[in-house]
Amino acid sequence: MRDDAKEVPRSVIRKLKRPDKMARWPAYVVNEDRYGVWLFSPKGTIFRGQSGETIGECEVGQGSLPEGVPVIHLMPRSLWWVASWCREHDIQISVDISTPPVFEETEWIYTDLELDPLGWADGRVTVDDEDEFVAACVADLISAEEAKVARSTTEEVVKSMREGTEPFGRLGWERLDEALSFSLPPIKTLHHVPAWQYRPRQ
């Protein structure tokens, strides 16, 4: 464990899902380059989900596993997606098509637009949650303009993932390995945000 871990900047990622869901998890700010800001959540870092007044907790990257896994996240500049990399799941690259992430105070905030390009360990690239996207558009939770941008962005991201264009080539894995080399401890605490502070639209 790094003796200077407390000096590594920290942030919180806030993922909003209309109309009233939210997920928040902390991360270290480990790098910044022309692609954006790289945030790292070590194994064991807290993950908190909230739907209305119902709150649940697990660990970042846990999914169906008994415990969490280390995950590197990329907050791009002015692009309509957020990406994450991990090695322990069949799905190793996960992209949320979203409103462009914005940094406010100590948090990176974005609204999920449902479509999810996924990079699998066997090399496949698929898109998940098409049904949820259509339902959200019908319910006017995603505007017509957002839907148009979400569709075009999905096509661009899928093409980049299949062709291995950076940051979906080697860079994400290099950033993950770099973050792991820091031996940062998991972040186990997360201040609470009450339901009335939801931001249903950005």
ROFIZA-409689 format. One record per atom (N, C-alpha, C): x, y, z; residue in one letter. Coordinates in pm, whole numbers, padded with zeros to 5 digits, always signed. Example, Ala and Ser with C-alpha at 12.3 -4.5 7.8 and 13.67 -1.06 7.14 Angstrom:
2
+01319-00569+00780a+01230-00450+00780a+01320-00330+00780a+01285-00225+00708s+01367-00106+00714s+01290+00003+00787s
This chain:
202
+00083-00119+00000m+00000+00000+00000m+00088+00125+00000m+00054+00224-00079r+00133+00346-00086r+00123+00425+00044r+00238+00474+00093d+00237+00559+00211d+00172+00693+00182d+00177+00736+00054d+00124+00867+00018d-00014+00857-00048d-00087+00748-00021a-00217+00728-00085a-00313+00842-00054a-00301+00900+00067k-00392+01009+00103k-00368+01133+00018k-00252+01140-00047e-00220+01256-00130e-00269+01241-00273e-00310+01122-00311v-00363+01100-00446v-00503+01160-00452v-00531+01249-00548p-00664+01312-00555p-00774+01208-00569p-00887+01238-00507r-01003+01150-00516r-01119+01224-00579r-01208+01147-00637s-01329+01202-00694s-01442+01101-00670s-01562+01138-00708v-01677+01049-00702v-01744+01050-00839v-01782+00934-00888i-01856+00923-01013i-02003+00910-00980i-02083+00994-01040r-02229+00988-01018r-02299+00960-01151r-02358+00843-01160k-02429+00801-01281k-02579+00812-01255k-02646+00897-01330l-02789+00917-01315l-02865+00836-01420l-02979+00784-01379k-03062+00706-01471k-03206+00753-01452k-03259+00815-01553r-03394+00871-01543r-03500+00762-01528r-03608+00785-01449p-03639+00913-01387p-03581+00934-01247p-03546+00828-01173d-03513+00852-01032d-03408+00755-00977d-03318+00708-01062k-03215+00616-01014k-03078+00682-01021k-02991+00637-00934m-02857+00694-00929m-02761+00591-00873m-02638+00592-00926a-02530+00512-00869a-02413+00605-00844a-02343+00584-00733r-02227+00667-00700r-02117+00577-00645r-01994+00607-00686w-01881+00532-00633w-01756+00620-00640w-01665+00605-00545p-01544+00688-00542p-01432+00629-00626p-01335+00713-00656a-01220+00670-00737a-01105+00767-00717a-00985+00718-00742y-00867+00803-00742y-00847+00864-00881y-00802+00987-00886v-00766+01050-01013v-00621+01013-01042v-00599+00925-01139v-00464+00869-01159v-00394+00918-01285v-00467+00979-01378n-00401+01027-01499n-00493+01122-01574n-00434+01198-01663e-00510+01285-01753e-00430+01298-01882e-00497+01277-01994d-00431+01288-02123d-00528+01345-02225d-00494+01335-02351r-00579+01397-02453r-00715+01331-02466r-00729+01211-02409y-00857+01143-02415y-00950+01182-02300y-00894+01233-02192g-00976+01273-02080g-00910+01243-01947g-00991+01230-01844v-00943+01206-01708v-00967+01059-01673v-00862+00995-01619w-00868+00854-01583w-00884+00840-01433w-00987+00766-01392l-01020+00745-01251l-01011+00596-01219l-00956+00565-01103f-00933+00425-01068f-01000+00389-00937f-01081+00282-00941s-01143+00227-00820s-01076+00093-00789s-00993+00088-00683p-00928-00038-00648p-01028-00144-00603p-00984-00268-00606k-01066-00378-00557k-01112-00350-00414k-01242-00367-00390g-01297-00345-00257g-01358-00209-00236g-01356-00123-00339t-01412+00011-00328t-01565+00006-00324t-01624+00089-00242i-01770+00088-00222i-01844+00137-00347i-01959+00076-00374f-02049+00117-00481f-02188+00128-00419f-02255+00241-00441r-02388+00262-00383r-02488+00294-00492r-02596+00216-00496g-02704+00240-00589g-02827+00289-00516g-02903+00376-00581q-03022+00432-00518q-03135+00441-00620q-03251+00390-00582s-03371+00400-00664s-03481+00459-00577s-03516+00585-00603g-03607+00652-00512g-03544+00661-00375g-03611+00607-00274e-03558+00608-00139e-03485+00479-00103e-03483+00382-00195t-03419+00253-00168t-03271+00260-00203t-03188+00217-00109i-03043+00225-00126i-02982+00086-00109i-02889+00052-00197g-02817-00074-00187g-02669-00051-00207g-02586-00136-00148e-02442-00121-00161e-02376-00254-00198e-02270-00245-00275c-02183-00359-00305c-02044-00301-00329c-01964-00364-00412e-01832-00314-00443e-01821-00286-00593e-01739-00190-00628v-01721-00154-00768v-01674-00276-00848v-01740-00301-00961g-01702-00411-01047g-01746-00548-00999g-01828-00554-00896q-01863-00683-00837q-01952-00766-00929q-02059-00706-00977g-02150-00781-01064g-02196-00908-00997g-02177-01023-01063s-02219-01152-01007s-02108-01219-00925s-01994-01152-00912l-01884-01209-00836l-01904-01188-00686l-01837-01266-00602p-01854-01251-00458p-01791-01123-00402p-01702-01061-00478e-01640-00937-00434e-01606-00851-00554e-01570-00725-00528g-01541-00633-00635g-01408-00660-00703g-01383-00587-00811v-01259-00601-00887v-01207-00461-00918v-01077-00447-00948p-01025-00316-00984p-01077-00271-01120p-01115-00145-01129v-01174-00090-01251v-01114+00047-01279v-01076+00071-01404i-01033+00204-01448i-01144+00265-01532i-01170+00393-01510h-01278+00464-01579h-01220+00582-01655h-01277+00611-01771l-01235+00727-01849l-01351+00824-01863l-01327+00949-01820m-01422+01058-01840m-01370+01142-01957m-01425+01123-02076p-01374+01196-02193p-01419+01342-02193p-01354+01421-02274r-01388+01562-02285r-01494+01584-02392r-01610+01627-02350s-01717+01669-02441s-01771+01558-02531s-01750+01432-02495l-01803+01321-02573l-01920+01257-02498l-02006+01190-02574w-02129+01136-02517w-02111+00991-02472w-02012+00964-02391w-01993+00831-02335w-01897+00835-02218w-01901+00728-02139v-01807+00703-02029v-01767+00557-02040v-01638+00525-02025a-01592+00388-02046a-01521+00334-01922a-01528+00201-01906s-01462+00133-01794s-01395+00006-01845s-01281-00028-01782w-01205-00148-01817w-01180-00232-01693w-01195-00364-01705c-01156-00458-01599c-01126-00592-01665c-01048-00676-01598r-01007-00802-01659r-01083-00923-01605r-01152-00910-01495e-01204-01027-01425e-01338-01076-01478e-01405-01001-01562h-01536-01040-01614h-01525-01080-01762h-01626-01152-01810d-01633-01182-01952d-01644-01053-02034d-01719-00956-01980i-01726-00824-02041i-01613-00741-01980i-01515-00706-02062q-01396-00639-02010q-01392-00489-02037q-01463-00446-02138i-01477-00302-02164i-01627-00272-02168i-01668-00178-02086s-01809-00141-02079s-01822+00009-02102s-01906+00046-02197v-01925+00187-02229v-02070+00226-02204v-02089+00330-02127d-02221+00390-02109d-02234+00504-02210d-02325+00491-02306i-02359+00606-02389i-02439+00699-02297i-02399+00826-02293s-02451+00915-02189s-02440+01060-02233s-02498+01147-02151t-02467+01288-02169t-02319+01308-02137t-02254+01409-02196p-02111+01430-02167p-02088+01447-02017p-01993+01374-01959p-01967+01387-01816p-01917+01527-01782p-01967+01581-01673v-01926+01714-01627v-01872+01702-01485v-01774+01784-01454f-01713+01783-01321f-01770+01898-01240f-01833+01865-01127e-01890+01965-01039e-01843+01939-00897e-01773+02037-00841e-01717+02027-00707e-01621+01909-00699e-01664+01795-00649t-01574+01679-00638t-01624+01560-00719t-01730+01578-00797e-01793+01465-00865e-01796+01479-01017e-01778+01365-01084w-01804+01354-01227w-01946+01303-01242w-02030+01378-01312i-02173+01348-01321i-02213+01328-01467i-02287+01221-01492y-02342+01200-01625y-02475+01127-01616y-02556+01143-01721t-02686+01075-01728t-02679+00963-01831t-02712+00844-01787d-02709+00726-01873d-02819+00735-01979d-02781+00712-02104l-02878+00711-02215l-02905+00569-02263l-02881+00472-02176e-02923+00332-02190e-02837+00245-02281e-02801+00291-02401l-02725+00205-02491l-02585+00179-02436l-02541+00051-02440d-02415+00011-02379d-02331-00074-02475d-02235-00016-02546p-02139-00098-02621p-02052-00179-02524p-02033-00307-02552l-01960-00396-02462l-01850-00468-02538l-01731-00471-02479g-01620-00545-02536g-01595-00671-02455g-01610-00787-02519w-01599-00915-02450w-01457-00969-02454w-01427-01058-02360a-01294-01118-02352a-01259-01195-02477a-01358-01248-02547d-01332-01327-02668d-01320-01241-02794d-01325-01108-02776g-01308-01018-02889g-01435-00962-02949g-01549-01016-02909r-01677-00966-02962r-01705-00825-02910r-01780-00749-02990v-01832-00620-02946v-01982-00622-02972v-02060-00600-02868t-02205-00601-02880t-02262-00474-02820t-02390-00453-02840v-02459-00338-02781v-02574-00391-02697v-02577-00349-02571d-02679-00397-02477d-02781-00287-02450d-02894-00330-02396d-03001-00242-02347d-03074-00165-02457d-03085-00222-02575e-03161-00161-02683e-03308-00143-02642e-03365-00243-02577d-03505-00235-02535d-03525-00121-02436d-03433-00106-02341e-03444+00000-02242e-03433+00137-02308e-03347+00146-02410f-03332+00272-02483f-03463+00310-02552f-03522+00216-02623v-03648+00243-02693v-03757+00283-02593v-03765+00210-02482a-03867+00241-02381a-03847+00380-02322a-03723+00418-02298a-03694+00549-02241a-03729+00660-02341a-03707+00635-02470c-03743+00733-02572c-03895+00749-02579c-03968+00637-02576v-04114+00641-02581v-04169+00715-02460v-04106+00696-02345a-04151+00762-02221a-04103+00905-02209a-04033+00955-02310d-03979+01091-02312d-03877+01114-02201d-03811+01006-02160l-03701+01021-02065l-03571+01054-02138l-03570+01025-02268i-03460+01063-02356i-03520+01145-02470i-03470+01266-02488s-03526+01354-02591s-03489+01305-02731s-03558+01358-02831a-03531+01319-02969a-03388+01355-03008a-03340+01471-02966e-03203+01512-02998e-03102+01422-02928e-03127+01390-02801e-03038+01299-02729e-03036+01162-02795e-03151+01114-02838a-03159+00983-02901a-03078+00979-03029a-03085+01085-03107k-03010+01093-03231k-02860+01088-03204k-02815+01166-03106v-02673+01168-03071v-02630+01033-03013v-02718+00973-02931a-02687+00844-02870a-02666+00737-02977a-02751+00736-03079r-02739+00637-03188r-02607+00656-03263r-02578+00779-03301s-02457+00803-03379s-02332+00777-03296s-02336+00811-03168t-02223+00787-03081t-02199+00638-03062t-02307+00562-03048t-02295+00417-03035t-02225+00357-03156t-02264+00400-03275e-02200+00350-03396e-02051+00383-03398e-02016+00505-03358e-01875+00547-03357e-01794+00466-03256e-01850+00447-03136v-01779+00374-03032v-01760+00227-03070v-01864+00165-03123v-01855+00024-03165v-01748+00009-03273v-01743+00101-03367k-01641+00096-03473k-01501+00107-03412k-01485+00200-03319s-01355+00218-03254s-01314+00095-03175s-01409+00034-03106m-01379-00085-03027m-01340-00201-03117m-01410-00220-03227r-01380-00330-03318r-01247-00312-03389r-01212-00186-03417e-01087-00159-03488e-00969-00140-03392e-00998-00133-03262g-00891-00113-03165g-00834+00027-03166g-00917+00124-03207t-00874+00263-03206t-00867+00313-03063t-00761+00386-03031e-00748+00437-02895e-00859+00537-02863e-00904+00534-02737p-00847+00464-02622p-00891+00319-02605p-00956+00262-02709f-01007+00125-02698f-00910+00020-02751f-00786+00060-02775g-00683-00035-02815g-00608-00083-02692g-00483-00044-02681r-00401-00084-02566r-00407+00014-02451r-00446+00139-02480l-00432+00244-02380l-00509+00218-02252l-00634+00175-02263g-00712+00148-02143g-00646+00047-02052g-00590-00059-02113w-00523-00162-02033w-00393-00109-01973w-00324-00024-02047e-00202+00036-01993e-00233+00126-01873e-00341+00201-01884r-00382+00287-01771r-00424+00202-01651r-00490+00090-01674l-00529+00002-01565l-00405-00055-01497l-00310-00105-01575d-00187-00161-01517d-00109-00055-01439d-00107+00065-01493e-00038+00174-01425e-00103+00202-01290e-00235+00207-01288a-00307+00233-01164a-00285+00121-01062a-00285-00004-01110l-00261-00117-01020l-00121-00110-00959l-00025-00057-01032s+00112-00050-00981s+00125+00046-00864s+00026+00136-00848f+00032+00231-00737f-00004+00166-00603f-00066+00047-00607s-00107-00026-00485s-00192+00063-00393s-00288+00129-00450l-00376+00216-00373l-00478+00134-00296l-00513+00175-00174p-00611+00101-00096p-00753+00126-00147p-00845+00033-00122p-00984+00058-00162p-01042+00175-00084p-01137+00243-00145i-01206+00353-00078i-01335+00296-00021i-01345+00294+00109k-01455+00225+00176k-01567+00318+00223k-01545+00449+00217t-01646+00543+00264t-01695+00630+00150t-01821+00670+00159l-01883+00753+00056l-01991+00837+00123l-01978+00968+00115h-02079+01052+00179h-02213+01034+00110h-02320+01045+00186h-02454+01020+00134h-02509+01142+00062h-02581+01119-00046v-02652+01224-00117v-02801+01192-00109v-02882+01278-00048p-03026+01249-00035p-03097+01250-00168p-03214+01187-00168a-03290+01170-00293a-03326+01303-00358a-03349+01407-00280w-03392+01534-00339w-03281+01600-00419w-03159+01551-00407q-03050+01608-00485q-03031+01537-00619q-03125+01449-00655y-03122+01389-00788y-03125+01499-00893y-03062+01472-01005r-03069+01561-01119r-03129+01481-01234r-03262+01482-01248p-03325+01396-01347p-03291+01431-01491p-03246+01554-01518r-03205+01591-01653r-03083+01681-01645r-02994+01666-01742q-02879+01754-01753q-02893+01840-01877q
